[in-house]
Each structure stands twice: as structure tokens, then as C-alpha cells.
Amino acid sequence: MSVIFLPASESYSSLHRLYISTIDDQKTIHLATFWRIWHKYIPEIKFLSPRSDLCFKCKNMRFNSQYWSDQESEAQVAEWNEHFQWAQKEKEYYRYLLIIIHKEICKNF
């Protein structure tokens, strides 16, 4: 089974509140019970971390690579490498811009 990521803006608590709001006059379960049921029956559904420096595509490939068949593995790895190289170039360009901005700020002070 592949991992599914929910947005970082969501959490177990926010989904529990949504669950509570949809139940009309019925008994509800406590947040801790909600969490235990989630981890027992749908552990493949996780939340993206807002602190992560990985994009959605990188996370998806990283966590789902174990589920690729032998036929699709070679193509997926090639796609992942291409994406990774692109991401590295983007990071290098970002760092370059930070250096330029830093020099400009230092010149003005």
C-alpha cells in the first residue's frame, strides 16, 4: 500500500473536530481513541510536515518507492533523479541570490 499525505495544515485534532461536527446527537469517541483507530486501520495516511524541506513529489517517491514493480522502478528512479537534479539547481540558485542580497545589504550599512 502506498503512503497518502494530507496537507500540513491538517492534523489529527482538526480531523477529529470535523468528525465531531458531522455527528448529530450521537455518541462520539475521544481524540485519543480517534488517534489509536487511525494508526491501527489507516497508518498509510499521514500528514505532511510544515518543516520539511522535501516537496510533495520527493516525499511521494521516497515513501512509495517500496511499492513500485520491477518494470516501473527503472522509469521512476530516472524521473526521480531528473527531479532531484532540478531541485538541486533551484537550491543553488536560491543560495546564490541570498549571497547577492547579503552583499547588497552589507554595502548599504
C-alpha positions as CSV (number, residue, x, y, z in Angstrom):
1,M,0.0,0.0,0.0
2,S,1.3,3.5,-0.8
3,V,1.5,6.4,1.6
4,I,-1.0,9.2,1.2
5,F,-0.1,12.6,2.6
6,L,-2.7,15.1,3.8
7,P,-1.9,18.8,3.9
8,A,0.4,20.1,6.7
9,S,-2.5,22.5,7.6
10,E,-4.5,19.5,8.8
11,S,-3.9,17.4,12.0
12,Y,-5.5,14.6,13.9
13,S,-7.1,17.2,16.1
14,S,-8.6,19.1,13.2
15,L,-10.0,16.0,11.6
16,H,-11.4,14.9,15.0
17,R,-13.2,18.2,15.3
18,L,-14.6,17.7,11.8
19,Y,-15.7,14.2,12.8
20,I,-17.4,15.6,15.9
21,S,-19.1,18.3,13.9
22,T,-20.6,15.8,11.5
23,I,-22.1,13.5,14.1
24,D,-25.7,14.6,15.1
25,D,-26.7,13.8,18.6
26,Q,-24.7,10.5,18.7
27,K,-22.0,9.4,21.0
28,T,-18.6,10.4,19.7
29,I,-15.1,9.0,20.5
30,H,-12.4,10.8,22.4
31,L,-9.4,12.2,20.4
32,A,-7.1,9.6,21.9
33,T,-9.4,6.8,20.6
34,F,-9.7,8.5,17.2
35,W,-5.8,8.6,17.0
36,R,-5.5,4.9,18.0
37,I,-8.1,3.8,15.4
38,W,-6.4,5.9,12.8
39,H,-3.0,4.3,13.4
40,K,-4.4,0.8,13.6
41,Y,-6.6,0.9,10.5
42,I,-5.2,3.6,8.2
43,P,-1.5,4.0,9.0
44,E,-0.7,4.8,5.4
45,I,-2.4,8.2,5.6
46,K,0.0,10.7,7.1
47,F,0.4,14.4,7.4
48,L,3.0,16.5,5.6
49,S,5.3,18.2,7.9
50,P,5.4,22.0,7.6
51,R,9.1,21.9,8.5
52,S,10.1,19.5,5.8
53,D,12.4,20.7,3.0
54,L,11.1,17.9,0.7
55,C,8.5,18.8,-1.9
56,F,5.4,16.7,-2.3
57,K,6.9,14.8,-5.3
58,C,10.0,13.9,-3.4
59,K,8.0,12.7,-0.4
60,N,5.7,10.7,-2.6
61,M,8.6,9.0,-4.4
62,R,10.6,8.4,-1.2
63,F,7.8,6.8,0.7
64,N,6.2,4.9,-2.2
65,S,9.3,3.5,-3.9
66,Q,8.9,0.2,-2.0
67,Y,5.6,-0.4,-3.8
68,W,7.0,0.0,-7.3
69,S,7.1,-3.0,-9.5
70,D,10.3,-4.0,-11.2
71,Q,9.0,-2.7,-14.5
72,E,8.1,0.8,-13.2
73,S,11.1,1.1,-10.8
74,E,13.6,1.9,-13.5
75,A,11.4,4.7,-15.0
76,Q,10.5,6.1,-11.6
77,V,14.1,6.2,-10.5
78,A,15.1,8.0,-13.7
79,E,12.2,10.5,-13.1
80,W,13.2,10.9,-9.5
81,N,16.9,11.6,-10.4
82,E,15.8,14.2,-13.0
83,H,13.6,15.9,-10.5
84,F,16.4,15.8,-7.8
85,Q,18.9,17.4,-10.2
86,W,16.3,20.1,-11.0
87,A,15.7,20.7,-7.2
88,Q,19.5,20.9,-6.6
89,K,19.8,23.6,-9.3
90,E,17.0,25.5,-7.7
91,K,18.7,25.3,-4.3
92,E,22.0,26.5,-5.7
93,Y,20.3,29.5,-7.4
94,Y,18.5,30.3,-4.2
95,R,21.8,30.3,-2.2
96,Y,23.4,32.4,-4.9
97,L,20.6,35.0,-4.6
98,L,21.0,35.0,-0.8
99,I,24.7,35.8,-1.2
100,I,24.0,38.7,-3.6
101,I,21.3,40.1,-1.3
102,H,23.5,39.8,1.7
103,K,26.3,41.7,-0.1
104,E,23.9,44.4,-1.2
105,I,22.6,44.8,2.4
106,C,26.1,45.0,3.8
107,K,27.1,47.7,1.2
108,N,24.2,49.9,2.4
109,F,25.1,49.7,6.1
